[in-house]
Amino acid sequence: MKNIVIIGAGPAGLTAALELLTSAGDYNVTVLEETQVIGGISQTVRYNGNRMDIGGHRFFSKNTEIMNRWKELLPLQGAPSFDDEMLGREKSLSKGGPDPGKEDEVMLVRDRVSRIYYRNHFFDYPISMKADTLKNMGFFTTLKAGFSYLKSAAFKKPEDSLENFYINRFGRVLYGMFFEGYTEKLWGRHPKEISADWGAQRVKGLSIRALLKNMLSRGKKDSGEVETSLIEQFWYPKYGPGQLWETVAEKIERAGGQILKGYSVKEIICEENRVKSVICGTKDGEKAFDADVFISSMPVKDLVLGMTGRIPAKKIRDIAEGLPYRDFVTVGLLLKKLALKNETKIKTLGNIVPDCWIYVQEPDVKLGRLQIFNNWSPYMVKDPLRTVWVGLEYFCEEGDDFWNMPEDECVRFA
């Protein structure tokens, strides 16, 4: 039997553990988790009967194997959810699937509605070429954006930065409105300083041409052909993403694996080009773990700099030490109502705006995104008929003024 130690009980570490334990191999699997919580940033936080999704997580993949695996863990709903039933909204249901009103282990099918809030107007996210977009932009701005796009299409810039990547696909005017300021707010650096390769990975095939093509071919594509940013529906666990990873953790333990919480890996001991053991800090002092195989999902910077013995070359350590990380703080607010009005044709409980996410584009506003948990799943909210449960996301750096702001002051700021 091979002893395997996995560092981190987030989605990557838990998936690796379950795959090993359900494979044909003979493995003894131990997962070491620094915190007392399962799921990493895909956890669900509980507060007075309400649940918060840290970051917002849509369950959608072009990979059928991944979708099938999620469906095995939490089967798709076979009856309408609470809000769909009350509002008469139709959804595709899975024959024989669980009723979310009666059972908890269920994956919901949710409508994806995300918009940009910019200059007191809502715009589709990703930006679309609908009549409302042109109306909200105004005639002259629309004209400028159109000529700007035609110019960018005719005179391509060298894609040596994320800025040029966006300009080539949207034109300088739309780039300045919807990408430049928000990208800097999100990542803490100007798009000029970010590689175009990052854009190719994150934005993939998104462009004005792709948006127009998507508008003209609605209903003609399957999920494998749709850009991830353009999907109209996604799956979501009844009680948020943490529910799925808590389910995975239970299956790991039932299969004989162990998950040790409060075990923070402090040192990775290397000998002869392999990891021999790891040292963890625990409430009972330091503990060592030997294994035949180690799998890490901890930050690469901490992994490399935590190695002792036969350590990586100085060049590798210097690169690791220089890796930047971006952090965020989510503030949950339970409200009786939202000031934002629902001016769409989408029916919602309490007639709140239908968005899962609202992206706040203004560069001089600290708030980055607003999540409305009622719209992710009505079961995330204790009283979805009378309250609105929102999450305000602020992008920051660990250790900066906002990160260190006292909790009560942070709530007042929000």
Buried (B, 14 or more C-beta within 10 A) or exposed (E): EEBBBBBBBBBBBBBBBBEBBEEEEEBBBBBBBBBEBBBBEBBBBEEEEBBBBBBBBBBBBBEEEEBEBBBEBBBBBBBBBBBBBBEEBEBEBBEEBBEBBEBEBBBBBBBBBBBBBBEEBBBBBBBBBEEBBBEBBEEEBBEBBBEBBEEBBEEEBEBEBBBBBBBBBBBBBBBBBBBBBBBBBBBBEBBEEBEBEBBEEBBEBBBBEBBEBBEEEEEEEEEEEBBBBBEEBBBBBBBBBBBBBBBBBEBBEEBEBEBBBBBBBEBBBBEEEEBBBBBBBEEEEEEEBEBEBBBBBBBEBBBBBBBEEEBBEEEEBEBBEEEEEEBBBBBBEBEEEBEBEBEBEBBBBBEBBBBBBBBBBBEEEBBBBBBBBBBBBBBBBBEBEEBBBBBBBBBBBEEEEBBEBEEEEBEEEB
